[in-house]
Amino acid sequence: MAAVSGAMAVTLGAFGAHGLKELLAQNGTAAIWDKAVFYHFIHTVILFVLAQRQPLKAGPWRCFFSGIVIFSGTLYLLAVTNLHWLGAITPVGGVSLIAGWIWLALESW
């Protein structure tokens, strides 16, 4: 799953820079797309790191995965559709990402 997420992050980054360049410029949402790719990629790296650890820290892993889907996913959709109400859902993904980091810190103690 982490490897698939990484491949998707790179693909979506390239697609935004090339295939969607005009649409994102027209919508004025290139920065939103870039932010989605940035958070997607960073949290994919932590998914990969956690997947290599035994035992798997499943709680933080699930928080990071759902955070990628919700946070980056809504930003991707917002950037392409320009439907600003999607921005109201994005913080749910952000909270999931934050929860993953806090959970990881607490498990380290």
MDAnalysis code that builds the backbone (N, CA, C; Angstrom):
import MDAnalysis as mda
import numpy as np

u = mda.Universe.empty(327, n_residues=109, atom_resindex=np.repeat(np.arange(109), 3), trajectory=True)
u.add_TopologyAttr("name", ["N", "CA", "C"] * 109)
u.add_TopologyAttr("resid", np.arange(1, 110))
u.add_TopologyAttr("resname", ["MET", "ALA", "ALA", "VAL", "SER", "GLY", "ALA", "MET", "ALA", "VAL", "THR", "LEU", "GLY", "ALA", "PHE", "GLY", "ALA", "HIS", "GLY", "LEU", "LYS", "GLU", "LEU", "LEU", "ALA", "GLN", "ASN", "GLY", "THR", "ALA", "ALA", "ILE", "TRP", "ASP", "LYS", "ALA", "VAL", "PHE", "TYR", "HIS", "PHE", "ILE", "HIS", "THR", "VAL", "ILE", "LEU", "PHE", "VAL", "LEU", "ALA", "GLN", "ARG", "GLN", "PRO", "LEU", "LYS", "ALA", "GLY", "PRO", "TRP", "ARG", "CYS", "PHE", "PHE", "SER", "GLY", "ILE", "VAL", "ILE", "PHE", "SER", "GLY", "THR", "LEU", "TYR", "LEU", "LEU", "ALA", "VAL", "THR", "ASN", "LEU", "HIS", "TRP", "LEU", "GLY", "ALA", "ILE", "THR", "PRO", "VAL", "GLY", "GLY", "VAL", "SER", "LEU", "ILE", "ALA", "GLY", "TRP", "ILE", "TRP", "LEU", "ALA", "LEU", "GLU", "SER", "TRP"])
u.atoms.positions = np.array([
    [0.827, -1.194, 0.000],
    [0.000, 0.000, 0.000],
    [0.872, 1.259, 0.000],
    [1.946, 1.245, 0.776],
    [2.827, 2.411, 0.818],
    [3.486, 2.638, -0.537],
    [3.913, 1.563, -1.180],
    [4.545, 1.693, -2.491],
    [3.546, 2.205, -3.527],
    [2.327, 1.726, -3.479],
    [1.285, 2.203, -4.395],
    [1.007, 3.680, -4.137],
    [0.936, 4.053, -2.877],
    [0.718, 5.455, -2.528],
    [1.859, 6.334, -3.035],
    [3.091, 5.845, -2.933],
    [4.240, 6.589, -3.435],
    [4.183, 6.761, -4.938],
    [3.849, 5.689, -5.642],
    [3.721, 5.766, -7.097],
    [2.619, 6.755, -7.492],
    [1.531, 6.738, -6.736],
    [0.436, 7.677, -7.013],
    [0.861, 9.119, -6.764],
    [1.628, 9.357, -5.701],
    [2.083, 10.717, -5.392],
    [2.946, 11.267, -6.518],
    [3.878, 10.451, -7.004],
    [4.749, 10.892, -8.095],
    [3.931, 11.107, -9.370],
    [3.035, 10.179, -9.657],
    [2.208, 10.278, -10.860],
    [1.311, 11.511, -10.807],
    [0.665, 11.726, -9.675],
    [-0.216, 12.891, -9.550],
    [0.575, 14.201, -9.589],
    [1.775, 14.197, -9.035],
    [2.623, 15.384, -9.123],
    [2.970, 15.712, -10.560],
    [3.369, 14.700, -11.320],
    [3.711, 14.903, -12.727],
    [2.479, 15.276, -13.545],
    [1.357, 14.619, -13.263],
    [0.122, 14.911, -13.989],
    [-0.325, 16.351, -13.758],
    [-0.194, 16.808, -12.522],
    [-0.549, 18.196, -12.222],
    [0.367, 19.183, -12.915],
    [1.644, 18.861, -12.976],
    [2.625, 19.769, -13.587],
    [2.515, 19.806, -15.105],
    [2.014, 18.737, -15.689],
    [1.996, 18.664, -17.152],
    [0.579, 18.554, -17.703],
    [-0.123, 17.484, -17.372],
    [-1.440, 17.224, -17.939],
    [-2.523, 18.181, -17.490],
    [-2.429, 18.654, -16.265],
    [-3.462, 19.559, -15.726],
    [-2.990, 21.004, -15.617],
    [-1.830, 21.297, -16.164],
    [-1.223, 22.618, -16.000],
    [-2.182, 23.748, -16.385],
    [-2.815, 23.637, -17.544],
    [-3.724, 24.693, -18.009],
    [-4.969, 24.798, -17.136],
    [-5.551, 23.654, -16.768],
    [-6.760, 23.664, -15.930],
    [-6.465, 24.264, -14.561],
    [-5.357, 23.869, -13.965],
    [-4.999, 24.398, -12.645],
    [-4.708, 25.891, -12.722],
    [-4.095, 26.337, -13.813],
    [-3.842, 27.772, -13.993],
    [-5.155, 28.517, -14.182],
    [-6.051, 27.944, -14.960],
    [-7.366, 28.553, -15.192],
    [-8.150, 28.676, -13.888],
    [-8.093, 27.634, -13.070],
    [-8.801, 27.644, -11.785],
    [-8.045, 28.422, -10.707],
    [-6.771, 28.711, -10.953],
    [-5.947, 29.361, -9.935],
    [-5.673, 28.441, -8.761],
    [-5.541, 27.141, -9.039],
    [-5.431, 26.153, -7.957],
    [-4.150, 25.323, -8.028],
    [-3.158, 25.778, -8.762],
    [-1.905, 25.022, -8.858],
    [-1.251, 24.857, -7.487],
    [-1.297, 25.880, -6.657],
    [-0.697, 25.794, -5.317],
    [-1.435, 24.765, -4.449],
    [-2.736, 24.657, -4.638],
    [-3.520, 23.669, -3.886],
    [-3.100, 22.262, -4.307],
    [-2.953, 22.056, -5.617],
    [-2.505, 20.749, -6.122],
    [-1.129, 20.409, -5.557],
    [-0.231, 21.393, -5.589],
    [1.122, 21.179, -5.078],
    [1.113, 20.813, -3.593],
    [0.260, 21.463, -2.825],
    [0.167, 21.153, -1.392],
    [-0.351, 19.725, -1.186],
    [-1.321, 19.306, -1.996],
    [-1.847, 17.946, -1.901],
    [-0.744, 16.931, -2.179],
    [0.046, 17.165, -3.224],
    [1.137, 16.257, -3.573],
    [2.183, 16.229, -2.463],
    [2.526, 17.400, -1.932],
    [3.531, 17.497, -0.875],
    [3.134, 16.665, 0.349],
    [1.920, 16.874, 0.860],
    [1.475, 16.122, 2.038],
    [1.302, 14.643, 1.712],
    [0.830, 14.339, 0.519],
    [0.670, 12.953, 0.084],
    [2.026, 12.247, 0.130],
    [3.026, 12.880, -0.450],
    [4.333, 12.240, -0.535],
    [5.003, 12.093, 0.835],
    [4.984, 13.137, 1.628],
    [5.617, 13.069, 2.954],
    [4.994, 11.955, 3.798],
    [3.692, 11.869, 3.780],
    [3.042, 10.876, 4.625],
    [3.123, 9.477, 4.022],
    [3.353, 9.383, 2.720],
    [3.630, 8.084, 2.112],
    [4.963, 7.543, 2.611],
    [5.939, 8.424, 2.767],
    [7.242, 7.986, 3.291],
    [7.082, 7.391, 4.687],
    [6.291, 8.040, 5.534],
    [6.105, 7.495, 6.888],
    [5.317, 6.183, 6.833],
    [4.378, 6.046, 5.884],
    [3.698, 4.755, 5.719],
    [4.714, 3.655, 5.430],
    [5.639, 3.956, 4.534],
    [6.661, 2.979, 4.163],
    [7.549, 2.636, 5.358],
    [7.975, 3.652, 6.100],
    [8.826, 3.422, 7.273],
    [8.093, 2.557, 8.297],
    [6.843, 2.895, 8.565],
    [6.074, 2.118, 9.539],
    [5.848, 0.691, 9.068],
    [5.667, 0.504, 7.772],
    [5.434, -0.841, 7.236],
    [6.665, -1.735, 7.408],
    [7.836, -1.136, 7.520],
    [9.077, -1.903, 7.690],
    [9.328, -2.292, 9.146],
    [8.632, -1.672, 10.071],
    [8.839, -1.917, 11.506],
    [7.981, -3.081, 11.973],
    [8.552, -3.843, 12.896],
    [7.811, -4.940, 13.494],
    [7.805, -4.750, 14.995],
    [6.695, -4.819, 15.656],
    [5.389, -5.004, 15.041],
    [4.909, -3.709, 14.378],
    [4.036, -3.872, 13.402],
    [3.459, -2.728, 12.702],
    [2.668, -1.868, 13.680],
    [2.917, -0.593, 13.660],
    [2.122, 0.343, 14.468],
    [0.884, 0.690, 13.635],
    [-0.121, -0.182, 13.724],
    [-1.291, -0.121, 12.846],
    [-2.124, 1.140, 13.047],
    [-2.248, 1.604, 14.279],
    [-3.066, 2.793, 14.545],
    [-2.536, 4.026, 13.824],
    [-1.268, 4.371, 14.065],
    [-0.721, 5.517, 13.337],
    [-0.732, 5.312, 11.827],
    [-0.445, 4.090, 11.375],
    [-0.439, 3.807, 9.939],
    [-1.808, 4.107, 9.335],
    [-2.858, 3.655, 10.000],
    [-4.225, 3.899, 9.503],
    [-4.566, 5.391, 9.522],
    [-4.119, 6.099, 10.549],
    [-4.347, 7.550, 10.601],
    [-3.664, 8.246, 9.426],
    [-2.411, 7.886, 9.169],
    [-1.688, 8.502, 8.058],
    [-2.344, 8.154, 6.723],
    [-2.737, 6.904, 6.543],
    [-3.343, 6.498, 5.280],
    [-4.667, 7.231, 5.051],
    [-5.518, 7.231, 6.071],
    [-6.804, 7.923, 5.908],
    [-6.592, 9.425, 5.755],
    [-5.587, 9.965, 6.424],
    [-5.273, 11.388, 6.269],
    [-4.854, 11.728, 4.846],
    [-4.044, 10.863, 4.235],
    [-3.655, 11.078, 2.837],
    [-4.894, 11.092, 1.950],
    [-5.734, 10.085, 2.123],
    [-6.932, 9.965, 1.283],
    [-7.836, 11.183, 1.454],
    [-8.097, 11.576, 2.693],
    [-9.046, 12.667, 2.935],
    [-8.406, 14.025, 2.686],
    [-7.227, 14.286, 3.269],
    [-6.593, 15.600, 3.133],
    [-6.172, 15.851, 1.686],
    [-5.289, 14.996, 1.179],
    [-4.813, 15.212, -0.187],
    [-5.926, 14.973, -1.203],
    [-6.748, 13.967, -0.954],
    [-7.843, 13.667, -1.887],
    [-8.788, 14.828, -2.096],
    [-9.198, 15.474, -1.009],
    [-10.110, 16.620, -1.170],
    [-9.401, 17.799, -1.827],
    [-8.103, 17.970, -1.540],
    [-7.368, 19.053, -2.202],
    [-7.214, 18.779, -3.697],
    [-6.946, 17.529, -4.076],
    [-6.880, 17.184, -5.496],
    [-8.210, 17.513, -6.184],
    [-9.297, 17.067, -5.563],
    [-10.619, 17.321, -6.142],
    [-10.934, 18.809, -6.212],
    [-10.622, 19.532, -5.154],
    [-10.855, 20.976, -5.129],
    [-10.077, 21.662, -6.254],
    [-8.824, 21.275, -6.435],
    [-7.978, 21.900, -7.456],
    [-8.537, 21.679, -8.857],
    [-9.085, 20.500, -9.113],
    [-9.584, 20.174, -10.448],
    [-10.989, 20.722, -10.686],
    [-11.838, 20.644, -9.668],
    [-13.246, 21.021, -9.847],
    [-13.538, 22.456, -9.459],
    [-12.673, 23.040, -8.630],
    [-12.879, 24.384, -8.083],
    [-14.130, 24.455, -7.197],
    [-14.522, 23.309, -6.644],
    [-15.650, 23.254, -5.706],
    [-15.107, 23.544, -4.310],
    [-15.254, 24.779, -3.877],
    [-14.619, 25.213, -2.630],
    [-15.203, 24.573, -1.384],
    [-16.414, 24.019, -1.453],
    [-16.981, 23.362, -0.274],
    [-16.158, 22.136, 0.131],
    [-15.374, 21.591, -0.814],
    [-14.508, 20.459, -0.469],
    [-13.475, 20.847, 0.583],
    [-13.136, 22.132, 0.618],
    [-12.195, 22.629, 1.616],
    [-12.695, 22.458, 3.036],
    [-13.999, 22.295, 3.198],
    [-14.562, 22.066, 4.536],
    [-14.282, 20.648, 5.023],
    [-14.008, 19.725, 4.114],
    [-13.729, 18.335, 4.479],
    [-12.235, 18.133, 4.738],
    [-11.411, 18.916, 4.061],
    [-9.953, 18.776, 4.142],
    [-9.424, 18.730, 5.576],
    [-9.901, 19.583, 6.496],
    [-9.368, 19.538, 7.868],
    [-9.575, 18.195, 8.575],
    [-10.579, 17.431, 8.178],
    [-10.768, 16.103, 8.772],
    [-9.538, 15.241, 8.473],
    [-9.048, 15.336, 7.247],
    [-7.829, 14.620, 6.885],
    [-6.623, 15.155, 7.637],
    [-6.571, 16.474, 7.811],
    [-5.476, 17.078, 8.566],
    [-5.454, 16.605, 10.005],
    [-6.620, 16.494, 10.603],
    [-6.710, 15.987, 11.983],
    [-6.237, 14.538, 12.034],
    [-6.566, 13.762, 11.014],
    [-6.107, 12.377, 10.966],
    [-4.581, 12.301, 10.870],
    [-3.979, 13.175, 10.075],
    [-2.517, 13.213, 9.977],
    [-1.894, 13.600, 11.315],
    [-2.445, 14.614, 11.955],
    [-1.945, 15.046, 13.267],
    [-2.102, 13.920, 14.287],
    [-3.250, 13.259, 14.263],
    [-3.490, 12.149, 15.191],
    [-2.461, 11.036, 14.979],
    [-2.104, 10.777, 13.729],
    [-1.090, 9.764, 13.444],
    [0.241, 10.110, 14.071],
    [0.645, 11.374, 13.971],
    [1.925, 11.796, 14.567],
    [1.871, 11.737, 16.089],
    [0.759, 12.169, 16.672],
    [0.628, 12.121, 18.133],
    [0.616, 10.674, 18.615],
    [-0.137, 9.824, 17.935],
    [-0.204, 8.412, 18.295],
    [1.185, 7.777, 18.222],
    [1.918, 8.113, 17.166],
    [3.262, 7.584, 17.001],
    [4.174, 8.037, 18.150],
    [4.043, 9.306, 18.538],
    [4.849, 9.823, 19.645],
    [4.495, 9.104, 20.955],
    [3.211, 8.934, 21.201],
    [2.787, 8.275, 22.432],
    [3.246, 6.812, 22.487],
    [3.228, 6.129, 21.336],
    [3.689, 4.746, 21.307],
    [5.189, 4.647, 21.494],
    [5.905, 5.718, 21.170],
    [7.356, 5.716, 21.335],
    [7.745, 5.843, 22.798],
    [6.861, 6.361, 23.618],
    [7.147, 6.494, 25.051],
    [6.965, 5.162, 25.674],
])
